[in-house]
């Protein structure tokens, strides 16, 4: 009856959670790498929609810990602010501001 389906759903959910946790760690790790490469003292902004859509999951998945896990460079990255941009039309707003300035 229903037991095999329920087991399948639970297994699928575990796999999806593990995939999202992996995504969060990799996203955070690369954001931290970019902060170091560019000496982003003004902060790192995650924009584009993905982070905003899955923010609760990536917050639990270790994004910030991976962002800051930079060995001997960790004190430098600890000073960098990490911000998730929630504005879905950020690109259009930036383009409009640029057009208005010219």
ChimeraX attribute file (.defattr): number of C-alpha atoms within 10 A of each C-alpha:
attribute: neighborCount
match mode: 1-to-1
recipient: residues
	/A:1	5
	/A:2	7
	/A:3	8
	/A:4	9
	/A:5	10
	/A:6	11
	/A:7	11
	/A:8	12
	/A:9	12
	/A:10	12
	/A:11	12
	/A:12	12
	/A:13	12
	/A:14	12
	/A:15	12
	/A:16	12
	/A:17	15
	/A:18	13
	/A:19	13
	/A:20	17
	/A:21	19
	/A:22	16
	/A:23	17
	/A:24	26
	/A:25	21
	/A:26	16
	/A:27	20
	/A:28	24
	/A:29	21
	/A:30	15
	/A:31	21
	/A:32	26
	/A:33	18
	/A:34	14
	/A:35	23
	/A:36	17
	/A:37	9
	/A:38	9
	/A:39	14
	/A:40	18
	/A:41	13
	/A:42	11
	/A:43	14
	/A:44	18
	/A:45	14
	/A:46	17
	/A:47	17
	/A:48	16
	/A:49	16
	/A:50	12
	/A:51	19
	/A:52	16
	/A:53	12
	/A:54	12
	/A:55	16
	/A:56	10
	/A:57	16
	/A:58	22
	/A:59	15
	/A:60	12
	/A:61	21
	/A:62	19
	/A:63	25
	/A:64	20
	/A:65	15
	/A:66	19
	/A:67	25
	/A:68	23
	/A:69	18
	/A:70	17
	/A:71	8
	/A:72	8
	/A:73	11
	/A:74	14
	/A:75	12
	/A:76	15
	/A:77	23
	/A:78	15
	/A:79	13
	/A:80	19
	/A:81	13
	/A:82	21
	/A:83	12
	/A:84	15
	/A:85	15
	/A:86	16
	/A:87	12
	/A:88	13
	/A:89	11
	/A:90	14
	/A:91	12
	/A:92	10
	/A:93	12
	/A:94	11
	/A:95	11
	/A:96	11
	/A:97	11
	/A:98	10
	/A:99	9
	/A:100	8
	/A:101	7
	/A:102	5
